Amino acid sequence: MSFKKSYFILAFLLAQFSFAQEGVAVYSDYLSDNYYLIHPSMAGAANCGKIRLTGRQQWFGQEDAPSLQTISFNTALDEDGVSGVGMILFNDKNGYHSQKGAKLTYAHHLRFSRGTLDLNQLSFGLSAAFVQSTLDGTEFTGFDPNIVQGVITKDAYFNVDLGVSYHYMDFFTHFTIKNFLANKRELYTDVESDNLSKYLWSAGAVFGNENDLLFEPSFMFQYTSETKEKAIDLNLKVYKQLEFGRLWGGLSYRRSFDGAQYASDGSLEEQKLQWITPIVGLNYDKFMFSYTYSHIMGDVKFDNGGFHQITIGMNIFCKDKAWDCNCPAVN
C-alpha cells in the first residue's frame, strides 16, 4: 500500500474515530429489533423478554480492523410491565484501542392508556456502566506523543446512561444521554477531557396493515458534547407478515455534519463521514435473525468493504400482545 493511500486512509479513520465513544458504540444495531442497546428506557418495554447477540466486523482481511460484539437481555419485572430490567455485555476493538464493559439497567413505564385500545406510555431508564479501556502500545511503530510504546495501558471507569421514551399508538420517540457523568481518565494523556457525553434523539412512526405490509420511517440524531460533532440517521424499514413469521428489511443512511480534511494532489479536500446500510431480518416463532452491511461512501475508503453485522436473538417470557396498534418494538 502506498504512503499516499495510507495517508488517505489514516485521515478517514481519524474522522471515524472522532465519533467513537467510551461504551457501546452507536452503529445501526438498534434497527435489528434492539432499541434497548442504545436507549435504556426501552428495557422491559416489549411484551417479551429479548435476548440479542450481535457481531460486527469491518474490513475483512485487514489486521486489527474494528470489531464489536454485544450480548443484551431485557425483560419486564412484573405481569403489568410497569418495571423493566436489562443487561449488556460488550467487547469493542479498534486497532490498538479496545474496551470491554457491562451495563445494568432499570426502567419504569408509566401508562396512560384506557386499556388495550390505545398505547400511551412514558418510560424512564437508567443504566449503570463499568468500562475497562486498553491501549496496546507493544506493537505500535509510528510516532504519537500520546502513546507509550512497548507498554499496555489500562484504565477503568464507571458512568451512567439516562433515557426517556414515549410511545403513542403508532408513534415513538426516544432521548438518551450516554455517559452522563464527568469522568477523568488517563489512557492516552493525563490531560484528557472528562466529558464523554453523547446525546441521542430518535423518532418514527409505523403505517400500514399489520397482516400485510408495515412501513416504519424513522431518524436518529446524535451529538457529541466535547467535540460538538453531529450526525443523523435516516431510516426506512418494511415488515411483511407471512404464515411462518415476519420478514423485514430496510435501508439506513448516516451522514456527519462535520468533515475531515485530507491532502489530494497538493490541495486540501474535505470529506464527511457517511454510509448507507441495507438490512434484512426474519422473526420465526420466538427467534430472530438479521444481517446488515454498512457501505462507506466517499473517495477515501478501503476497497475491500465496509461493516458486516449479524444479530441473532430469542424472545422469552412472552405475553399476549398488549396493544391494538402498529408498534412492532413493543407488541
Phi, psi and omega per residue, in radians:
M1 nan 2.296 -3.090
S2 -1.242 2.766 3.109
F3 -1.062 -0.695 -3.116
K4 -1.091 -0.778 3.134
K5 -1.163 -0.681 3.118
S6 -1.079 -0.681 3.136
Y7 -1.131 -0.738 3.099
F8 -1.044 -0.828 -3.102
I9 -1.111 -0.736 3.130
L10 -1.056 -0.754 3.124
A11 -1.056 -0.709 -3.132
F12 -1.209 -0.677 3.104
L13 -1.093 -0.680 3.108
L14 -1.101 -0.652 3.088
A15 -1.109 -0.718 3.116
Q16 -1.188 -0.745 -3.042
F17 -1.155 -0.470 3.121
S18 -1.091 -0.394 3.081
F19 -1.582 -0.129 3.117
A20 -1.198 2.780 -3.119
Q21 -2.584 2.809 3.026
E22 -1.262 2.372 -3.047
G23 1.781 -2.886 -3.119
V24 -1.227 2.107 3.135
A25 -1.142 2.608 -3.099
V26 -1.652 1.749 3.063
Y27 -1.914 -2.455 3.125
S28 -1.829 0.264 -3.090
D29 -1.001 -0.609 -3.037
Y30 -1.089 -0.388 3.136
L31 -1.324 -0.204 3.104
S32 -1.603 0.949 3.136
D33 0.900 0.837 -3.001
N34 -2.559 0.816 3.135
Y35 -1.078 -0.492 -3.134
Y36 -1.061 -0.455 -3.094
L37 -1.033 -0.536 -3.129
I38 -2.050 -0.272 -3.109
H39 -2.127 1.818 -3.102
P40 -1.098 -0.416 3.134
S41 -1.198 -0.148 3.114
M42 -1.576 0.009 3.109
A43 -1.130 2.109 3.111
G44 1.306 0.205 -3.104
A45 -1.374 -0.407 -3.095
A46 -1.526 2.945 -3.141
N47 -1.402 -0.058 3.081
C48 -2.241 2.618 2.878
G49 -1.264 2.512 -3.029
K50 -2.183 2.213 2.988
I51 -1.895 2.220 -3.122
R52 -2.342 2.286 3.056
L53 -2.074 2.200 -3.073
T54 -2.210 2.355 3.020
G55 -2.194 2.276 -3.075
R56 -2.279 2.283 -3.110
Q57 -2.372 2.371 3.109
Q58 -1.982 2.467 3.001
W59 0.987 1.235 3.071
F60 -0.975 2.399 3.138
G61 1.588 -0.144 3.108
Q62 -1.726 2.182 -3.141
E63 -1.144 2.430 3.124
D64 1.066 0.455 3.066
A65 -1.176 2.646 -3.133
P66 -1.019 2.419 3.087
S67 -2.583 2.673 -3.104
L68 -2.565 2.342 3.034
Q69 -2.241 2.352 3.104
T70 -2.343 2.576 2.964
I71 -2.227 2.173 -3.130
S72 -2.302 2.617 3.080
F73 -2.557 2.325 3.030
N74 -2.560 2.591 -3.096
T75 -2.767 2.799 3.027
A76 -1.329 2.588 -3.136
L77 -1.538 -0.404 -3.051
D78 -2.356 2.962 -3.086
E79 -1.124 -0.569 -3.119
D80 -1.436 -0.164 3.113
G81 1.221 0.479 -3.126
V82 -1.310 -0.603 -3.127
S83 -2.140 2.568 3.116
G84 -2.414 2.692 3.092
V85 -2.303 2.816 3.126
G86 -2.774 2.903 3.113
M87 -2.572 2.447 3.091
I88 -2.287 2.276 2.965
L89 -2.024 2.424 -3.104
F90 -2.552 2.690 3.079
N91 -2.411 2.065 -3.024
D92 -2.215 2.233 -3.135
K93 -2.297 2.320 3.132
N94 -2.499 1.627 -3.129
G95 1.133 -2.149 -3.111
Y96 -1.442 -0.145 -3.095
H97 -1.864 2.384 3.081
S98 -2.529 2.789 3.095
Q99 -2.627 2.532 3.070
K100 -2.246 2.586 -3.125
G101 -2.952 3.064 3.129
A102 -2.496 2.577 3.075
K103 -2.273 2.427 3.016
L104 -2.070 2.360 -2.964
T105 -2.234 2.481 2.920
Y106 -2.217 2.381 3.119
A107 -2.321 2.579 3.093
H108 -2.189 2.355 -3.040
H109 -2.060 2.116 3.103
L110 -1.744 2.133 -3.093
R111 -1.889 2.235 3.116
F112 -1.928 0.227 -3.071
S113 -1.290 2.678 3.075
R114 -1.460 -0.158 -3.095
G115 2.797 -2.569 -3.139
T116 -1.495 -0.018 -3.101
L117 -1.287 -0.554 -3.091
D118 -2.422 2.434 3.037
L119 -1.628 2.122 3.129
N120 -2.572 1.616 -2.945
Q121 -2.392 2.306 3.066
L122 -1.980 2.234 -3.026
S123 -2.179 2.506 3.062
F124 -2.186 2.452 -3.136
G125 -2.467 2.618 3.094
L126 -2.395 2.237 3.069
S127 -2.010 2.280 3.009
A128 -1.724 2.206 -3.020
A129 -2.112 2.438 2.976
F130 -2.099 2.177 -3.047
V131 -2.266 2.356 3.005
Q132 -2.003 2.105 3.124
S133 -1.811 2.493 -3.117
T134 -2.284 2.367 3.044
L135 -2.094 1.961 -3.080
D136 -1.644 1.809 3.125
G137 -1.681 0.129 -3.067
T138 -1.251 -0.440 -3.129
E139 -2.045 0.203 -3.133
F140 -1.391 2.147 -3.065
T141 -1.915 -0.188 3.132
G142 -1.451 -3.058 3.103
F143 -1.937 2.165 3.050
D144 -2.618 2.045 -3.097
P145 -1.121 -0.258 -3.133
N146 -1.549 -0.138 -3.094
I147 -2.021 2.225 3.084
V148 -1.535 1.931 -3.081
Q149 -1.223 2.493 3.095
G150 1.429 0.087 -3.078
V151 -2.256 2.436 2.998
I152 -1.671 2.020 -3.109
T153 -1.814 2.323 -3.142
K154 -2.231 2.587 3.061
D155 -2.632 2.496 -3.124
A156 -2.200 2.642 3.137
Y157 -2.673 2.867 3.103
F158 -2.020 2.493 3.081
N159 -2.697 3.079 3.130
V160 -2.354 2.622 2.982
D161 -1.959 2.428 3.103
L162 -2.089 2.411 -3.120
G163 -2.576 2.720 3.049
V164 -2.433 2.440 3.114
S165 -2.288 2.620 3.058
Y166 -2.384 2.239 3.072
H167 -2.081 2.235 3.024
Y168 -2.337 1.871 -3.080
M169 0.913 -2.040 -3.050
D170 -1.609 0.101 -3.113
F171 -1.871 2.557 3.086
F172 -2.561 2.654 3.029
T173 -2.631 2.600 -3.115
H174 -2.398 2.521 3.022
F175 -2.393 2.247 -3.073
T176 -2.395 2.429 2.959
I177 -1.897 1.996 3.096
K178 -1.609 2.460 -3.115
N179 0.972 1.074 -3.041
F180 -1.168 -0.599 -3.059
L181 -1.489 2.489 2.971
A182 -1.254 2.271 -3.027
N183 -2.465 2.161 -3.103
K184 -1.452 2.240 3.037
R185 -2.172 2.743 3.088
E186 -2.365 1.087 -3.097
L187 -1.656 -0.906 3.133
Y188 -1.602 -0.893 3.098
T189 -2.463 2.929 3.126
D190 -1.497 0.126 3.110
V191 -2.092 0.427 3.111
E192 -1.102 2.588 3.085
S193 -1.200 2.550 3.074
D194 -1.683 0.150 3.129
N195 -1.691 1.776 3.141
L196 -1.872 0.192 -2.969
S197 -1.216 2.478 3.012
K198 -2.373 2.415 -3.110
Y199 -1.910 2.290 3.128
L200 -2.139 2.309 3.040
W201 -2.333 2.153 3.118
S202 -2.312 2.680 3.136
A203 -2.755 2.733 3.119
G204 -3.057 -3.114 3.131
A205 -2.652 2.792 -3.121
V206 -2.110 2.315 -3.128
F207 -2.232 2.684 3.005
G208 2.110 -2.800 -3.086
N209 -1.936 2.073 -3.085
E210 -1.040 -0.497 -3.130
N211 -1.505 -0.031 -3.138
D212 -2.340 -1.652 -3.113
L213 -2.081 2.359 3.010
L214 -2.092 2.465 3.127
F215 -2.085 2.306 -3.078
E216 -2.260 1.563 2.988
P217 -1.392 2.505 3.124
S218 -2.753 2.963 3.036
F219 -2.497 2.793 2.978
M220 -2.429 2.246 3.098
F221 -1.937 2.341 3.101
Q222 -2.244 2.508 -3.082
Y223 -2.383 2.178 3.117
T224 -1.653 2.105 -2.957
S225 -1.127 -0.830 -3.034
E226 -1.192 -0.778 -3.042
T227 -1.666 -0.127 -3.121
K228 1.124 0.300 3.140
E229 -1.310 2.533 -3.098
K230 -2.338 2.569 3.074
A231 -2.644 2.753 3.137
I232 -2.377 2.469 2.983
D233 -1.866 2.321 3.004
L234 -2.016 2.100 -2.969
N235 -2.191 2.635 2.963
L236 -2.504 2.125 3.069
K237 -2.022 2.582 3.094
V238 -2.235 2.290 3.135
Y239 -1.958 2.366 3.085
K240 -2.165 2.062 3.123
Q241 -1.396 2.214 3.116
L242 -2.095 2.995 -3.117
E243 -1.111 -0.610 -3.050
F244 -1.698 -0.070 -3.112
G245 2.822 -2.663 -3.114
R246 -2.233 2.198 3.067
L247 -1.764 2.388 -3.133
W248 -2.526 2.715 3.133
G249 -2.738 3.041 -3.123
G250 -3.138 -3.020 -3.109
L251 -2.516 2.379 3.109
S252 -2.234 2.385 3.109
Y253 -2.147 2.131 3.111
R254 -1.961 2.385 3.110
R255 -2.455 2.337 3.036
S256 -1.469 2.546 3.042
F257 -1.480 -0.147 -3.068
D258 -2.056 2.556 -3.103
G259 -1.976 2.841 3.032
A260 -2.028 2.440 -3.106
Q261 -1.602 2.554 3.060
Y262 -2.570 2.757 -3.099
A263 -1.515 2.375 3.112
S264 -2.570 1.979 3.112
D265 0.937 0.750 3.067
G266 1.435 0.024 3.122
S267 -2.207 2.820 3.118
L268 -1.607 2.227 3.068
E269 -1.977 2.819 3.114
E270 -2.193 2.373 3.087
Q271 -2.290 2.335 3.104
K272 -1.695 2.399 3.134
L273 -1.088 2.198 3.082
Q274 -2.699 2.494 3.044
W275 -2.610 2.760 3.121
I276 -2.082 2.399 -3.005
T277 -2.259 1.860 2.927
P278 -1.384 2.602 -3.088
I279 -2.471 2.470 3.070
V280 -2.419 2.469 -3.099
G281 -2.634 2.867 -3.124
L282 -2.502 2.277 2.962
N283 -1.855 2.088 3.128
Y284 -2.226 2.026 -3.075
D285 0.969 -2.089 -3.133
K286 -1.739 0.168 -3.065
F287 -1.960 2.699 3.076
M288 -2.461 2.651 3.103
F289 -2.523 2.448 3.062
S290 -2.565 2.675 3.069
Y291 -2.328 2.368 3.066
T292 -2.300 2.630 3.070
Y293 -2.340 2.085 -3.139
S294 -1.749 1.989 -3.118
H295 -1.704 2.070 3.139
I296 -1.332 2.319 -3.092
M297 -1.876 2.664 3.117
G298 2.122 3.038 -3.104
D299 -1.321 -0.526 -3.070
V300 -1.774 1.942 -3.123
K301 -2.980 2.839 2.997
F302 -1.303 2.562 -3.108
D303 -1.387 -0.315 -2.999
N304 -1.757 0.550 2.918
G305 1.984 3.130 -3.115
G306 -2.035 -2.314 -3.095
F307 -1.694 2.289 2.965
H308 -1.883 2.378 -3.129
Q309 -2.460 2.359 3.072
I310 -2.144 2.337 3.067
T311 -2.188 2.248 3.011
I312 -2.140 2.600 -3.084
G313 -2.733 2.947 3.100
M314 -2.513 2.415 3.071
N315 -1.717 2.323 -3.125
I316 -2.308 2.916 3.122
F317 0.942 0.686 -3.059
C318 -1.306 2.511 3.037
K319 -2.023 2.987 3.064
D320 -1.088 2.670 3.106
K321 -0.994 2.261 -3.024
A322 -1.522 -0.372 -2.950
W323 -2.267 2.542 3.052
D324 -1.635 1.336 -3.087
C325 -2.740 2.891 3.005
N326 -1.544 1.532 -3.040
C327 -2.536 1.265 -3.045
P328 -1.074 -0.392 -3.112
A329 -1.260 -0.415 -3.087
V330 -2.114 -0.350 -3.093
N331 -1.572 nan nan
